[in-house]
Amino acid sequence: MTKNKTKSGFVAIVGKPNVGKSTLLNAILGTKVAITSSKPQTTRHKISGIYTKDLNQIVFIDTPGLHDGKHLLNKRINQAAIDTLSDVDSVLYVVDRAFSEYDLKIINYFKMAKAKVYLVINKIDLIKTKHEIDEIIVSYLNYHEFEGVFPLSAKTDQYLNKLLEEITNNLEEGPFYYPNELISDQSDELLMAEFVREKILHYTEEEIPHAATVVLESVKYNEEYKTLDVNALIIVERNSQKRIIIGKNGSKLKEIGSAARLDINERFNLKCHLTMWVKVKKNWRNIEAELLRYGNIHE
């Protein structure tokens, strides 16, 4: 009797900032492995989400949004996304509006890669008519020969199954690269730090989000109280930013901490005791050693 063989593949999720790439990854996996925000440039490093079903395993790689930026951090973020294209079987090019000049810059990267490229029109729950969706689709068709076009909503899961079915059907025979039960290659510590940074994005104004990063100083399980004791360091570039994050009498920091704790509790199914403090490190986004130290880029 012939044993059924496994199939597997790698799929990059690529697009401009704030088109819903991380929301799409979370929707595919049915759980939160990537932070999301209405502010652009939320994702700073590649995140692999592992979708395993029956004899199929798809490794989805959520990449940072491709954008122009003046800081070394921005350039490294862009390069991380571009480098991914040479290592995958397929690409999901996620967009949420009609073609623009910057889309052509991104599409030109696809021409250098051998991967199949699918056009994914996200956020259709916010588009009023089918005619508007068709107009968005048509605006891209002259610029690349896409393997397929998939309008969907990552937020509501609408038509998400059609995309998954297409990718699964096109998998080639190959081994599982990760254990069946694993859903992400991120460490628990990194995900906790990202939950804190997500709340900074949510609760602070425009000046703060991109100047802030989070590093976990320690994570220890407290046997006596059955809690996870997490010490997090928030790095910003200026004293004015530090004051904003702390808030009057520590109110903003408390708000950030309370929201982050809820996510950590839910994701890891335990009670978390989160302690945070804020440190100023001038111009950290332009110093390569600091980028490596704070985990935003990797050697």
N, C-alpha and C positions, 0 to 999 in steps of 0.2 A: 504494500500500500504506500503510495507516494505522500510524503509529508508536505503539507502546505508550507510555502516559503514566505518569509517576511519581506516586506517592502519598506523602504525608508527614503527620506529626502530632506534637503535643507531649503528653507524658503525665507528670503529676506523681506521685511516690511519696510518700505522706503517711501519718503515723501517730504514735503516741506513741513516746517513746524506747525503744530496745532491743527493737523488734519485728522487726528484721531487714531494714530498708529498704535499707541499703547492701549487705548480703549479696545481696539480691534484684537490685540493679542490677549487681553484679559477676557474678552468675550469668547474667543476660540477655546481658551483653556477652562472657562467657567469659574475662574478664581482670579484674585488680584496678585499679579507678579510684577507689574510695572505701574509706577505712579502716574497719575494723570492730572492735568490742570488746564484751565482755560488760557493760561499764559503760555506763549511760545517757548521753545527750547527747554522743555521740561526734562526730556530724556538726555542724559549726558554720556552714556556708555551703552554698548550693545548688550541686550538682554535676550537670552535664549529661553523660549518657552517650549516645552516638549509635549506634544499632543500624541498620545498613544491609544489606539483603538484596534481591537482584534489583532490582525497581523500587520498593521500599518503603524509606522511612527514618523511623524513630521516634526522637524525641529524648526520652529519659527524664530527668526532673529529680528527683534525690534531694534531698529537703528535710530540714532538721533536725527532730528529734522535737519535737512540740508538748508543752509542759510549763509548769508554773508555776515561776517563779524570781525571786529577789530582786535579782539583779544586772542592770545595764544590758545586759550581754552576753546574758543569758537573754531579755530582752525583745526585743532586736534579732534574736536567733535565731528566736524565735517569729514575729515579723513577716515575716521572710524566707520562712518556710514559708507563711504566710497569703497573702502577696502573690502567690505563685506560682499560686494557684488561679484567678486572673482571666486568666491568660495561656496556659492549656492547653486542649486538646480533651477530655482524659480524665484521671481521677484514679484511682489505685490506692490504696484505703484499706487499709493493711496492719495486721492485728491478729494476736494470737497467743493470745488468751483471750476469755472471754465478756464481753459488754457491761458497761461500768461507767459511773458518772456522768460521768466526764471524757470518755468517748466522745461523749456528747451534745453537749458543748461544741464538739468538733471537727466533728461532723456538722452543727451549725448553720452553720458556715462554708461547707459545701457548698451550703446552700440559697441562698446569695448568689452562687454561681458558676453558670455555664451549662454547665459541663463534665459529661460522663457520669461517673458514679462506680461503680467496680467494688469489691466487697468481696473482699479477698484474705486468706484464713486461712493464715498462714505457720506454719512449724515443725510440720507434721503428722507429721513423723518422730518427734516427741517425744510425740505423743498416742496413747494405747493402742488406742482403739476408734473405729470409724466413728460410733458413737452419740455419743461425746464431741464429735466434729467437728460433727455435726448440731446438737447443743445449742448450740455456739458460734454457728453460722450463724443459728439461729432467734432467738437473743437479740438480734440486730441488725436483723432484718427489719421490726420495727414502727416503726423510727425513721427509715428512709430508703428510698426506692425505688431500689434498686441496679440497674444495667444487667445485672449478672451477678455470680455468686459463684464464687470459685476457691480451693478448698483446695489447698495445695501446700507443698513444702519447698524454699526457696531454697538450703539447705545441700546437699541431695542431688539437686537439679534435678527432683524428682518432680512431675509434672504441669505443669511450667513451660511446656512446649510448648503446652499448651491455652490458657494465658493469652496467650502471644505470638500464637497463631493468631487468637484473638478480636480482639485489638487490631489486628492486621494487616488482618483482614477488614473492619474498620470505618474504615480510613483513607480520607480523601478525596483527590481529585486535587490535587496540589500539588508545588512544586519541592523538590529536595533543599537543605537549608539549610547542609549541611556537606559537604566532600569525602568521597567514598566510604571512604577509608582512615582517616579521623579517628574515634576512638572516645570522645573526651572533650574538653570545652572547657577543662579545667584545664591550666595551664602545668606544664611538667616541674618547675619550681622549687617550685611549691605542692605538688605531689604528693610530692616528696622531703621537704618539711617535714612533711607529713601522715604520712608513714611514720615519721618520728622521733616525732611526737606519739602515734601509735598504740602505739609501744613503751613510751612513758611510761605510757599508760593500762594497758598489760599488766603492767608490772613494778613499779608503785608502788601504794600503798594508797589508801584512800578520800579522804584529805585532798588529795592531789596532783592527780589528773587534770583537774579543772575549773578549777584555779587556774593551770594551765600552758598555754603556747602556744609555738610554735616559729617562728622567722624565719630564713631563709637569708641570711647576710651576703654570701656570694659563692659562685659556682659557676664553676669554670674547668677546661677540659680540659688535662691535662698531657701535652704532646707527647712529652717525654722518657720518661716512665714509662707512657704510654698509659692513664692513669687520669683519672677525674673527681674533682677536688679540691673538696669541699663543706665550707663552714664554716657551722655551724648555731648559732644562739643560742636557748637555752631561757629563757623568761621565767616567773618565779613571783612570788608575792605576799609571801612571808615568808622570812626567813633559815632558819627550821626546814625549810621545804620545799626550799630549796636544798641543805641538808645531806642530806636524804633522797634526792634525785635523784642527788647525787654519790656517796653511800654511803661506807663505810669504805675509805679509800685509793683512792677513785675507782671502786670495784667496781661500783656500780649504774649509773653513767654508762657504764662500759665495756660492761656487759651490754646496755643500751639501744642503744648505738652499734653493737655487733656484729649485733644483730638487724635494726636499720634498714638497715645496709649490705647484708645479704642480700637484702632486699626491693628496694632500689635496684638492686643488681647484676642481679637477675632481671628486673625491670620494664624496665630500659633496656639490658640485654644488654652491660654493661661493668663494669669493676672500679672501685669507688668508694673514695676515701680520705676518710673522714668525720671532721672535727674538730668537737667540741662544747664549749661552755662555758655556764655558768648565771648568770643575772643576776636580781636582785630588783627588781621594780617594784611598789611597794605600791599595792594597790587598782586595778590596771590594768583589771579587768573592769567598773569603774564610771566610767571616764573615756573619753568618746567619742573624743577625739583618739588615745588609745592603742589603742582598738579598730580604728580606721582604719589606724593605723600598723602594727599587728601582723597585719592582714589577716583579722580575724575577721568584720568587717562591711564593707560597701562603700557609698560615697556614691551 
